[in-house]
Amino acid sequence: MATDILMPNLGFDTQTGRLVEWLKAPGSAVQKGEAIAVIESDKANVELEALVGGILLEHRIAADQEIAIGSVIARIGSPEEYRPAAGAAPAAGSTAAVAPDAPLAASSSASRVSPVAQRVARDLQVDIEQIAGSGTRGRVTRSDVQQAFRQGRQTPVTPLSRDPLGDARGIRALPAVRRAAHERGIDLAAVLAAGYANPITLATLDSYAAAPQAVSETPAATAAEQASLIPAEDGVTVVPLSRTRQIIGKRLGESMREAPHFYVTGEFVFDDALALLKSLPGKIRINDLILYLTAQTLARLPALNATFHDGKLLHYQPVHLAVAVARDDGLITPVLRSAERYSLVGMAETSRALIERARANRLSLDDLQGGTFTVSNLGMIWQVDHFTAVINPPQVGILAVGAFKPRPIVIDGGLFIRQTAHMTLSGDHRVVDGMDLARFMVIFEEELKRFAPGAG
């Protein structure tokens, strides 16, 4: 019996989702847990994994479409249930004599390159043959292509006979670029007419939008949109906000409007803890210790290990700790699930792997959902003594960690220089009070002293 594959819930208060690209064609053999599509979440593109193994019977929607959460997007069943469309070629990974992982593009390196990586490589003009893959069995992924482009190892790529980026007008652009052009009222034909290169990239759109001719050549744009494209003065560049940045602004703006924030700041002494970290085997960073101590603190304080949405307050026993990670396209908060169960060494290994996946844009849906509390650490920036962070809804608290540096403190009436850090806890005053935040600071120091008895 066939199994429906649904558009999953992509995050807090999300009603629709966009399917960016199919990784498997109808007729392909898929294994449980294997990626079959790329979908767009609030802050990243993530791979959608198959819930069951079998044959991908059909696509219910085309790529680059947005549909409601919970809608059926594909079906997986047995080989006997598969009915190929008339004239359809054997699919990659089907029961025909095709290599299981072979993508649909015609390329000498196709068997080791994901479909997403192929399209990104064409857009960025990166030579895939020169890239060492980091994926399973050495497969080249999108992040490998992007890294190669950033490192300047790109060389022109000979266009393939079948160009998936092209349209009837000969305009070559990724679906994301076409969508961005539509949202900004830019005619891609006008972009080419202005002398820009084909394929058109997001950077091309930015340059075109900032140029004076963009105003007269985009009649579909409103007057307000046209005015926004004109620099206020020489030397000023208009920078359109990415979808990620727009969503971040929307969510955090709503958080500040709807959740009455209040803050408690504490100063903690870390000399003994830092000395102990240096004596431990392996590479354990101060950020790992902060995450470990925060998880242990929240396990004792369910009032802050909570979410609040639609008038419902939920306290959690497991600590699903979200970690703020800075990327070029904005902040992302992947989640360490059941973080209170980790030892310090386990926390270091797991958080490091999670942060690396976040920066390489290789997160799964599970990595991005279900956080119950967030830690934002700017302690590596010497100039940031302390700061306040905006709560990540529907959570009710976030911890902001400032720089670790030597500061004067008074101990038993004497003045000493110690390595300290200021930490500011933001709370949602609708559901937590000042005493809850104060208790967090007390318990955090108790956990710090438990880890390093001489601390504090």
Sequence and secondary structure as in RCSB ss.txt:
>XXXX:A:sequence
MATDILMPNLGFDTQTGRLVEWLKAPGSAVQKGEAIAVIESDKANVELEALVGGILLEHRIAADQEIAIGSVIAR
IGSPEEYRPAAGAAPAAGSTAAVAPDAPLAASSSASRVSPVAQRVARDLQVDIEQIAGSGTRGRVTRSDVQQAFR
QGRQTPVTPLSRDPLGDARGIRALPAVRRAAHERGIDLAAVLAAGYANPITLATLDSYAAAPQAVSETPAATAAE
QASLIPAEDGVTVVPLSRTRQIIGKRLGESMREAPHFYVTGEFVFDDALALLKSLPGKIRINDLILYLTAQTLAR
LPALNATFHDGKLLHYQPVHLAVAVARDDGLITPVLRSAERYSLVGMAETSRALIERARANRLSLDDLQGGTFTV
SNLGMIWQVDHFTAVINPPQVGILAVGAFKPRPIVIDGGLFIRQTAHMTLSGDHRVVDGMDLARFMVIFEEELKR
FAPGAG
>XXXX:A:secstr
  EEEE    STT  EEEEEEESS TT EE TT EEEEEE SS EEEEE SS EEEEEESS SSEEEETT EEEE
EE GGG    TT    TTSSSSS TT  SS  TTGGGB HHHHHHHHHHT  GGG    SGGG B HHHHHHHHH
TT        SS TT  TT   B HHHHHHHHHTT  HHHHHHTT  SSB HHHHHHHHHSTHHHHT TTS HHH
HHHTS SSTT       HHHHHHHHHHHHHHHHS EEEEEEEEE HHHHHHHHHSSS   HHHHHHHHHHHHHHT
 TTTSEEEETTEEEE SS  EEE EEETTEEE  EETTGGG  HHHHHHHHHHHHHHHHTT  BHHHHS  SEEE
EE TT TT         TTBSEEEEE   EEEEEEETTEEEEEEEEEEEEEEETTT  HHHHHHHHHHHHHHHHH
HSTT  
